[in-house]
């Protein structure tokens, strides 16, 4: 195998690989022979299909598959031979100028910046620490009861905690909204789901009551015609209902799959779930903190442009999809995501380089533990584990995640990390 290398840009390389054609033909011939030995075709006895027929039917597919595998194999060989560290997947192109008896292809790819030796001991950051207490379990049990609450119609005036169904319409200087009829909605008083100025007018109203009041809608209001506008709002109460919380009894507990129906068993299960969520959240916070400090410490390095652009497109697509799920049709431009994309690429490459420099390998025991942890959140854990074992992409993503967590822990043990003790609620609160 002959390899030649060309520097296209600071972090971009083009590698040309020349192989003897026999290396491909040998693989193709062996596979076609195996197919001829086992294939069943109408009109031929098993193992008696002529080679020419096998070639006509399967030759093109076998050659394409063999060529792809040969390219992947020889690309990896060439990378090791040239001591290169690719960043992202290569663009492989077969070359038509190959001499007789040769196969030539080019691989264009970006490489990891030369960070030099990465000294994590210089990093300073906070490591969040938290635990699950009895009060956190009490809070979760209250939340579960809230989720299972039922509603009973009442004739009294609405008060905090009641569900109020309303019909509304608004009038501004430019017209009535909606132009005809009313908007229907519902809110639980005190939940903050409705504009505070609207919700405050509902307290004390009974079913059938109607009220008019003035309000100025926020500039970011969902209905564009009312955004930032002063309006007179008419609201009519259609229904007021009071909540009824289920008792924390045997029937309630059994509805969550606790066969014994015993409270102490239920609390133990709730604790295990909260601890699992807390562990994941703390790791995510630590990962974000370590990545931030790593990126700042290596801000002077150029990142692979194509890799950054691809990450920006991915972030833009994700943001657009999230907007669509919220009922908004917003076009997200990749160029608006270049800074976070650059930071994510830098963090990923730096973590990978730290793993390489320090010989950090995937811990099979930790991989198994993480997979079992994920599976335990589903009704049939064994089915989920089987899914991971049979799906190479799922398993590869999980392996990458576990190795990254190992590296983050390794960094945290050696860096200047100050423990930041948080309550469970503080730890679980999304960052501002």
N, C-alpha and C positions, 0 to 999 in steps of 0.2 A: 504494500500500500504506500502510495506517494502522497504527501500532504504539502501544500503551499499555502501561505497565509498572507493576507493583505490587510493593512490598516485603512479602513474607509473613513473613520472619524475617531475622536478621542476614545470612545467606548464601543465602537462598532468594528467588527471584523468580517472579512469574507474568506472562507477557507475552501480551497479546491482539493478534492480527493480523487485519486486515480486508483482503480482496482483492476486486477485481471478478471476478464469476463468469466473465466472458469469458476471463480468463487460464487457467481450467481448461477451459472448453468448447472453446477453440481447440486445446489439446493433444489433448483427447479426439477432436474431430472429425478432426484430421489423422491420428491413429493408426487410427481406424476406417476412414478413407478408404484408408490404406495396406493395411490388412487386406483390405478389399473388393477391392483391386487384385490381391492375391497369393494369397488363400486359395482352397483347393480344397474344395468341398462337393459331395456327391453330388446330382445333378439339376441342377447349374448349370455353365455353362461358365466357365473361369477368367476373372476380371475382370468377370463378369456377375452376381455375387451381389447381390441387392437390398439396399439400405442398411438396410431394416427388418430383414431376416434377420440381417445382420451385427450390428446393434444389439442384437437379442434374444439372440444367442449370445455376443457378446463385450463388449457395452457395460458390464456391471457390473464385469467384471475390468479392463477398460481404464480405467474411471473410478477404480477403487480404486488402481491403479498410478500413474495420473497425479496423483491427489490426494496420494499419499505422496511422490512426487518433488517436487511443487509445495511441499508443506510443508517438506521438507528444504531446498529452494532458498531459500524465503522466510524460513525460520527463520535461515539463515545470513546472509541480507541484513539481517534485523532485528537480529541480534546485532552485526553490524558497524556498523549505523546507531546503535545505542544504546551502542556501545563497551563491550560486556559480554564477560566471559571465563567461559563455562560450565565447570562441573566435573561431568563425567558427562553421560549422555544425558538429554534432556528428556522429560517425560511430556506427550504431545500429545493433546489432546481436541478433536474438532470441536464447535462450539457451535451449538445449534439456534435461537438467537435472531437469526440473521442476517437482515438486511433483504433485500427483493427485489433481485436483481442482485449480492448480496454472498456471500462465503464468510468465515466467522469460525472461528478456532480459538484455543485457549489452549495455551501451553507453560509448564509448571512445571518449574523447574530450579534447581540450586544453582550458585553462582559461586565462582571462585577468590578466596581472601582477598586483600586489598590489602596485599601484603608490602612495598610501597615498593621502593626501589632495593636490590637484594641485592648486598652487597659481599663477594665471595668471598675477597678478599685477607686478611680477618680470620680465616678458618678455619685451624685448626692440626690437622694429622693426619699419620699415618705412611703412606708409600706403600711397599708391599711390593715388593721386587726379588729376583728369583731367576733362575737359568739351569740348563740341563741339562748335566751333566758326563758324562764317560765312565763314572764309577762308577754313575750313575743308569741308564745304558743296561745296564750289567752286572747291576744289580739287577732290571731289567725282564726281561732274558733269563732270569735265574734263576726269576723268577715264572712266565714262560711255560712253562718246563720243568716247574715244579711243577704247573701246570695240566694238563699232558699226562702226568703220572706214571701208572704202572700199579702194580698191587699183586700180590704173590706171597705165598701162605700160608707161614707159618713155624711150626716146632714149638718154638722157643725162647720164653723169656719176653718179654713186651711191653716195648719201650723207646721212648724219645722218637722221634717221627716215624712210629711204627707206627700202623696203623689197627686199632682194637679194636672188635669187635662184641659187644654184651653183652645179657643179659636181666636185668632187675632187678625187685624189688618191695620195698616199704617197709612197716614196721609202726610205728604210733604208738599213743598211749593210746586213740585213738578207733577204731582198726581197721586193716585191711590195704588197701594201695593198690598196684595195682588189687585189687578184692575177689577176683577170680579171675584165674588166669594171670599173665602177666608183661608188663612194658613192654620193648620192643625198641629198641635204639639203637646208635649207632656214633660214635666220635670218633677223631681223630688226636691222639695224646698230645703235649701241648705246644701245641696249637692254642688252648686256652682255650675251646673250644666247650662243654665240659661243666663243671659245678660243680667247682671245684678240689678240694674235699674228696672228691668221687667219683672224679675222674680220678687223683688221687694214689694211690688204692688199686689201680689197675690195673697200675701198673708192676711188672714181674717175673712177672705171671700168664701162664699158658699156656692154650691152647685146652682147654676142659673144666674149668679151675680154678674154684672157687667160694669166695667170701669174704663174711663178715658184718662190718659195722662200724657205728658210731654217727655220725650227722651231724645238724646243725640246719640246716634249709632257710631260705633268705632270706625275708624278709617279702613280697618281690615275686615269689616263685616262681610259675611259670606255672600249676601245678596248685594251685588254691585250697585244697584239703584238706590239702596239705602245707606251704603258705606259713607260715613262722615256726615250724614244728613240729620238735621233736626226734624222730628216728626211727631205727630199726634197719633198715639197708638190706642186702639180700642181692643180690649181683651174681654172675652166672655168665658166664664168657668163652666166647662161641660161636666166635669166630674171631680169630686174630691174623695180620695180613699186613704185609709190609714194602714200602716204596716203591721203585720203580725209575724213575729219571729218564732221559728220552731223551737221547741224545747231541745236541749242537748241530751236527748234520751237514747235508749237502745235503738229505736227505729231510725232515728236520725243518723246515728253512728254507723249502723249497718248499711245505710244508703251509700256510704263511701267505701264499701267493700270490706269493712272490718267485721268479720263473721261473728266474733264473740259479742259485739255490741258494747264492749266494756270501754269506759272513758279512759282508763290508764293506757290501754292498748292504742286507742285513737290518738291520745296525746303523744305517745311514742312515735307513731307513724307521722304525725304532723311535724314533730321535731326533726325526724330524719329528712323529710322533704325540705324543711326550712334550711337545715344545715347543708343539704346538697345545693340549694339555690344560692346560699351565702358563699359557699366555696367557689362556685363559678363566678359570682359577682366580684369577689375579692381578687380572683385571678385576673379578671378582665380589667379591674381598676389598676392592679399592679402592672399588667401588660401595657396599658396605656401610659402609665407613669414612666416605666422603664423606656418604652419606645420614644416618648417625648424627650427624655434626657439624652438618649443615644443620638437622636436626630439633631438636637441642638449642638451636641459635642462634635458632630461631624458635618456641620452645615456647609463647610467649605468644599465638600466633594461634589462633583457633578454626578447626577444620576442618569442611568440609561434613558434617553429621550423617548424611545418607542415604548419602553416599559411604562414610563410615567403617563404617556398619552393613552395607552391601553387601560391603565388604572383609572384615569380621569373619565374615559368613556363608560367604564363599568360603574363608577360612582354616579355619573349623570343618569345612566339608565336606571339604577336603583332608586335614585331620588324621584325620577319621573314615574316609576311604577308605584312608589309610595304615594305620590300625589294623586295618581289615578284611583288608587284604593280609597282615597278620601274624597273622591268625586271631583277632583280638579284636573283639568287638562292643561298642563303647563309644560312647555318645551324646555328641557334642561340642556344647556350648552356645556360640552366637556371642558372648554377653556375656563369656565367658572370653577372648575374643580381641580385645577392644576396644582395648587398649593397642597391641599390635603392628599392628593394623589402622589405628589413627590415625597411627602412625609411618610406615607404608607409604604412606598417602594423602598425608601431609605431604611426604614425600620426593619422591613423584611430581609433586606440584603445584609444589614448589620447583624441581625440575630443569626442568620445563616452563616455568616463569616465567623462569628464567635464560636458557633458550634464546630465549624471546621478547624479553626485554630486550636481549639482545646480538646478535640477528639470526642466531642459529646455525641453519643449514639442513642437511638431510640431504646427506651426501657420497655421490654415486652410486658413486664408485670404491670407497669403503669398504663400501658396501652390497654391491656385486658381489663384493668380496674375501671378505666374511663369508659370503655365500651359497655361494661356491665352497669355502670352508673347511668349512662344514657338509656340503656335498655330497660332499666328498672322503672322508668317513668311511663312505660307503656303497659298495656294490659297483658300482652304476651311477650315477656322479655326474650325468650329463646328465639322467637321469630325475628326480632330485631337484630339479635346477634348473628343469626344466619344470614340476614340481609347484608350486613356489613361484610361478612366473610365471602359472600358470593359477588359483591360489587367492588371491583378494583378501584373505581373512582371514589366511592364512599370511604373505603379503607385507606386510600392514599391521603385523602383530606384529613381523616382522623389521625393518621400517623403524623402528618405535618403539624397538626394542632398540638398533639401530645409532646412532640419534640420541642416545639416552640415553648410550651409551658415548662418543660425541663430546663431549657436555656434561661428563661426568665427567672426561675427559682435559683439557678446556678449564679446568675448575675446578682440577684438580691442578696445571696449569702456572702458575696465578696465585695459588694459595693458599700458605700457609706449610707446605709439605709436606716432611717429613723422610724420607729414604729409609731403609728397614728391610731390610737384606740378610738373606735367608733361604736355607737350603739348599733343594734341590728337595723333599726329603721334608717339611721344615717347611712349605713353601708349600702343599703338597698336603694336609697334615693338616687334617681338619675342625676348625673352631673349637670350643672347649670349651663 
